[in-house]
Amino acid sequence: MPKAKANRGGLKMISCPRCGKRFFSETNVLQHMNQPTGTCRFASWHEECSRSFSQARCPPSDNSVPCSSINRPPHFPSADSNAYQDWDLNPPSPEVHETEDFTMDAPEEVIPLVPGKFVEVYEGSSEVFPGGKSFMDTFHEDQYSGERRSNLYFPFASQQEWQFASWLLRSRLSLTAIDSLLALDILQGIPLSFRTGKQLRARAEVLPSGPAWLCEEMEPESPTKHPVRLFYRQPLECLQSLLSHPLLAPHISFVPRKVWTSAARVCRIYDEWLSGDRAWEIQDALPRGATVLGVVLSSDKTNISIMTGNRVAHPVLISLANIDASIRSKTSLHGYLLLALLPIPKFVHKTTRVRGLLQDRLIHQALNRVLTPLKTAATVGIMMSDPAGNLRYCYTPLASWIADTPEECLIAATSPKASPITTATSKNFGDPFRHPPRTSSITLSAIQRACAEQDPFDYKNFIKVIRALRLNGVVEPVWKGWPLSEPSDFITPEPLHHFHRFSWDHDTRWCILATGAAEFDYRFSLLQTLVGYRAFEDGVSKLKQVTGRDHRAVQRYIVGVIAGSVPRRFLTAIRSLMDFRYLAQAPMFTDDSLTELASALQDFYDNKDAITAAGARKDSWEIPKLELLQSIVPSIRLSGAVMQWSADPTEHAHVQEIKVPARAGNNRDYYNQIARHLDRAEKCLRFDIATYMESKRGEEDLRVDEIEGNETEQDKEHEPDEEEFPTDHLAATRSPINYFTIADALVRGCIPNAPRPYRTFSTATTAFHLSTKPSLRLSVDEAAAVFNLPDLRAAISEYLHRLESGMPHRVSGVRSQQDHQLPFDRLQIWCKVRVQQMRYHSRQTPDTPQTLRAFHPSTVNPHGLYDAAIVNADPDSDWPQRGLEGHSVVQLRMIFRPLHSELLAAYVQRFDVVAQQGNTNNRNAGTGMYLVRRAVRSNGSRIGDVLPITLIRSPAHLIPHFGKEAHSRLTSQTSYELSSDFWLNKYWSKEFYYALSSSSR
């Protein structure tokens, strides 16, 4: 129980409206709520998780379904079945725990489960049975559970000792370094149950374990320089570990569904894997009551050594498509587990091609060894425990295999000259249509034909045969005999390589050749980017060792950069590909948006000959990634949004699962050290979660008793000790700061003495945050001189007049007031403001805040630094639903507040949209973007006005319209002040892209 502390000096304590923690000032409360990974957020998550578990495992009511009434699925395995010899099918109690999915035995009508959406769930799927085990059940059945009744942290003496031991076990310290640390005099006076690194690791070995690591020697077809060893874990144990994970429990679904935009069932919505056609079709093929567990695998080679050493690992990761995509993609939640470390042997055969064939066969041989239990479970099913501790009769089809293009060909058993998904060959990669899918029967027939023509062990002659058949020489592919798993279905599009790497390798290269490297780099160097976005001061063409982040950064600006310097159809082709990528990265799709996505790709094919005509590419279009784009729309209909299959989270997982453990060792026997390191780390993680949940269970009862019997203690200070809360690695999510929540708390008076006007406030669409202290305090005339705004006083006078008369605020530049006397003379001025919006596709989820700057001229920025924004020009407008309609593009020049006033305002200067001939939506036909021009008076002065800051709807980004050739005297500091025409860059962020694209749909 945290110790209550005396109230310091009788000050009134202020409680956090979210978690109840008390502070001495409103500023401390706001700082506490602003921490994205703090204990406040974990506390709210824990309450939500507790509610989910209590609902899932509540005792059966009068309306509960008895065990005898549950339909026993066909082919239900008996307790002595060999397929399930490691699973306990004897129920510990006669109860069936109600779960959310159990009560969703689908009625035939469409159910509006989500506002604006209508969900049809699969009837009779995913029934539950008694007898399973939850995460805590497993913890309580550990062999040392008896000792933990008196000491929860056994084999360690206390919570404090466990925290110290956990830190040492997770650190990269060697045994020698740990021994040196424990030998320090300062630690000798502390009673520890271990005094050496070996003793510490010995105690860690008795902690509750997850899936155990196994090692087997393999017999390759041909001699190798070193013995071949396979490190792996049982895949069904890994899946059970994911199913039982408490942090993932509220985010796992089991029932396939069809989501519609209306009850008429006209337009489908595709997002998660369970919303696609494939999950529904798989459920059709299974017995009634069965549960579909979509297996997600990922494999790719990754470097271990730094700079030198040439050490490479080939990990295989496993996850579940049933886990929400937004949760599965978070590396900190461990949604992907390391399943196996595939061997990378060195064959002694002299021929390079033969060595490649042998390596490919060995990879499939190892995968077959590891994944056979999943094939068996996909054939006959297996009983597994769900997060609530109930049993489900599960089948394990392969939902997705995430890999880059060469790895996809390896898995599909095809050569690089053939598509792994369709029957297209290299000569057909540029065709403007999708070829028939490459089914397993097509590939297996080709393998059978090759084996009939030539002995597979006559390597040199066999290579000649498979080259003509577009095979890679694998005779027993891993997916052979895996029910409900077609390579053309489970090899899903992978955005990191198919979109971003493709764009860098081809789009960027075409543009450099068409524009000229010097001109291309110069234009990029002139761009002014927003805070947090990559800038290219030295251009792009000479970049080395670029990352996926660099690929994305170039995509944000490339269309606007090349506009004017390339032929229109060339620009249209590049823009169409960019539109396709941005549209394909949406988290959800409708039938209408899929039609728009296909149309964008067709626009590229209609104009791709302009790339050849410009000399940027030869006649050949043998680009494997280009052919794979044809399969994206069909894949979305089958398996949901493609972003859930991105390699981004798996690449990040390689760092924590492979590179960090490998580099923490002695650079010998990497796989063995990785397995040992991960085993210890997973034990620590599971023990942290279990002890935290167990301690909370007892503390909640004590807290209820204390509140009921001691209400007068509410006025006393109560600061929980840090050890009451879990460490950062237990945080459920790392979501951005939610300024909407903070603004709502301020308005509701949860922080009654917060400084006014509130520095955090919001409208229906946008939230704002200003620093507590302003950047400057100036008089009106001083501000006009510092910010170079001659009409500032007149603009403020006009602003006050509109406020008094109730007139709408517009950036018109009209000055109806002759007398510019103001009721104040001093201003508080901010040089930046944080702006936050809700995500376009999820209106309840806040997006990452963006910073808008309005820096006055200085020695660093002689012309100042001013960002662009979208402001509301029509009270009836709706951002982002109606796009730019009813809104204006402005440049933010100053953010201020009159002293002793609650008005927060901004001086902005307007841009006007330039009309485009023959285009009713005023978008340029080549760039697909709005061309805007500075609004000026007849005397050349810029038109500006003062608006309430709450009229800002979104940050914006502008790219100067450079024309045929950028002026040689422009610099990054002058390009925006000396230019008059700009492209409203819709590609600078995906959320901005969707908003501006919505008006054209």
Secondary structure, DSSP 8 states (H G I E B T S, - for coil): -------GGG---EE-TTT--EESSHHHHHHHHT-TTSHHHHHHHHHHHHHHHHHHT----TT---GGGS---TT---TT-GGGTTS--S-SSS-----TTGGG---SS-EEEETTEEEEE-TT-S-EES----HHHHHHTSTTTTGGGT-TTTTSSSHHHHHHHHHHHHS---HHHHHHHHTSHHHHTS--S--SHHHHHHHHTTS---S-EEEEEE--SS-BSS-EEEEEE-HHHHHHHHHH-TTTGGGB--S-EEEESSTT--SEEE-SGGGSHHHHHHHHHS-TT-EE--EEEEE--EE-SSSSS--EEEEEEEEETTB-HHHHT-GGGT-SEEEEEE----B--S-HHHHHHHHHHHHHHHHHHHHHHHHHHHHH-EEEE-TTS-EEEEE--EEEEE--HHHHHHHHTB-TTB-SSBS-BGGGTT-SS---B--HHHHHHHHHHHHHHS-TTSHHHHHHHHHHHTB-S-SS-TTTT-TT--HHHHS---HIIIIIIHIIIIIHHHHHHHH-HHHHHHHHHT----TTS---TT-STT--S--HHHHHHHHHHHHHHHTTTS-HHHHHHHHHHHHHHHHHT-S-EEHHHHHHHHHHHHHHHHHTHHHHHTTSS-S----HHHHHGGGHHHHHHHH--GGGG-SHHHHHHHIIIIIHHHHTTTSSSHHHHHHHHHHHHHHHHHHHHHHHHHHHHHHHHHHHHHHHH-GGGGGS-----GGGS--GGG-S------HHHHHHHHHTTSSTT--SS-SEEE-SSEEEE--SS-SEEEEHHHHHHHTT-TTHHHHHHHHHHHHHHT-----------S----S--EEEEESEEEEEEB-SS-TTSB---EEEEEE---SSSTT-EE-EEEEE--TT--TTTTTTTTEEEEEEEEEEEETT----EEEEEEEEE---TT-TT-B-TTT-SEEEEE-B-TTS-B-EEEEEGGGEEEEE-EEE--TTS--TT--TTTHHHH--EEEE-TTS-HHHHHHHHHTT-
